[in-house]
Amino acid sequence: MKKNQIPVMKIRGLTKKYGDVIGIKDLDLDIYKGEIMGFLGPNGAGKTTTIRACLGLLNKTAGDVKIFGLDSHKDSLEIYRRTGYLPGDFGMYEDLKVKTILKFLLSQSGVSDETKMKRLAKRLELDMGKKYGNLSKGNKQKVGIVQAFMADQDLIIMDEPTTGLDPLMQQKFYKLLREERDKGKTIFMSSHILAEVEEVCDRVAIIRNGELQVIEKIDSLKEKMGKKLKIEFDNHVDTSIFKMEGVEDFEIDGKWATMIVTKNLDEVIKKISKQNIINMSLETFSLEQLFLTYYSDGGSGR
Amino acid sequence: MRSILVELKNNWIGYLVFLVVMALVVGGFVQAFPSVGEAFEDDLEGSENIEISVVDREDYQEITLEWIEKEWAHNYTLKVGMIPQMLVPEDTIENITENNYTYDLSIENEEIPERYFMVLAVGEGEDGNRRIEMIGIESNVERSGGLQAFGIDYSDLRSVLSMFWGIFFVLLIAIYIAYISVNSVSKDYDDGRMDILLTKPVSRRRYLLEKFFTISSYTLILLTVIGLVTVASVYSLGELSTVSVSTLFITTLLSWPVFLVIIAATFLAAVYLEDSKKAVGFAFLFVLIQFGLETVGELTQGLEYLKSFSVISYWDHNSLFFGEAINWGEIGLLFVVAAVLLIIALTIFEKKDVKG
């Protein structure tokens, strides 16, 4: 993707070990300007470790991370000037008002303009007059989201950003993400909520046991994974007609036939149309199904 | 500067409460001094029954004791000891037939030893049984009070202030300062805000130095208030003729470098351990070890060298309250130790993984 473009984040051979335990291993990943990159994996897969190593919060065992062309560890302050971050386990001063906290964090980013901060708080229905300690988990998460975006930085990195948000607020958040992307902001977010990644991300990287399994555009990933075709015939069918390129996992159960079609869909439909069909469904793989496929067969995909 | 304000805003209630409590305790303690002094004036039981006169000779002290007679007594026993309780008397003279005795006390190393003299009447009771009764206790040194063994003179405000500063106030402040120092860093880990604070364009060095500056400044304000309250309280007692304003104030303020060492040491624990419970435990242990070393070194002959390992002993409050010259070398050493500990803490903090 975007071969002529210099990536905002360029990760090469990133490895992090905790003693003998491997957190992440030999990870390569490019994230480009103006895209939302989803970072998908179950708990303990290495998502948080990757993010924290990229931000210089963890020392690297090996590898190289460049953000805006700068070294993630040596030039971390310059990177922080241009990067908003929402950690997975976000917490703040319990006894301080939200407004005090946000103003403080804004000033720490070297920004004095509070316009975006106020606008985001209003949009996410966040009461800035309340003490942080008195907020619900969802509202605390909103504080985290506001602080990640309020300094209007070029890159936003978020670890499980929708934790604690209700579905309505999640939709508002997704809209915000798309708007920020459309303004040219780059967003790198980890998640284990597949629907979320499917809905907002342009590309997804799937990580398992600290190793990257796949990086792909969501649309092309689904395309590669194929479509599930399910047909009910009213009489016996000669299965040999489906022995063709692009048809896999063919199964027949009574009058029902199921198969995965990865290509030649047009030809498959033409052949089916010559039979007597009672019922038929064509199902696109959801990301969840893709995800389960990756994790059920040792990560090799289909 | 904003992080300093946030630190203060987040903790101001605790800081203020401790400051007020300490001011009340110190001020109240000074106000209680006259009655405390009086209470200990007649501390030596039966001392009014004994007349003592002391004549200094070349290498001994001639101590003449004369006591009231007891009609029933056949003779008297004199016990000499290092403490008034006479648990292990170092000398006992029995069968004294008169109601007076002259005791020669050897002087060693040109220092007059402090001794207590207990007079016992020995005779026969009305029931025909042996009867022993204490007439009284007296001392060769003009000191009153219950802690003579420690050289405390309750009639002198300076002694009392020095003792309570050395034992009580400094310990109390040290434990509180250690606690808030650890918390100011460890709570950022525990409450999940360290990641956010350290991914702002503010260096880890600046983060820690601002914390250090905040707590050091608070400690200085605390000591200033306590110093002013002490001066005001002493003034209201009319005791400023014995202790000067500057001595009181400067002695109090000069304890600041001791607390700087404690703050730096606890910061080191906080950034190394990254866990508030462990770090608080270490901080308290550090403070208590400092006091333990000073106390054992002070009270135990042959173990005086232990004091040199305690930062508290470099603030010589005993001498300072008596207006003796300030040892700037020792004060400077405390600043150096604080700086070294802080540099180690900064180095570890800059290189270590941040606990998630």
Interface residues (C-beta under 8 A of the other chain):
Chain A: T48 R52 L55 G56 L57 L58 N59 L77 E78 Y80 R81 T83 Y85 P87 D89 F90 G91 M92 Y93 E94 D95 L96 T100 I101 F104 L105 S107 Q108 S109 G110 Q147
Chain B: R2 S3 L5 V6 K9 N10 D191 G192 R193 D195 I196 L197 L198 T199 K200 P201 V202 S203 K351 D353 V354 G356
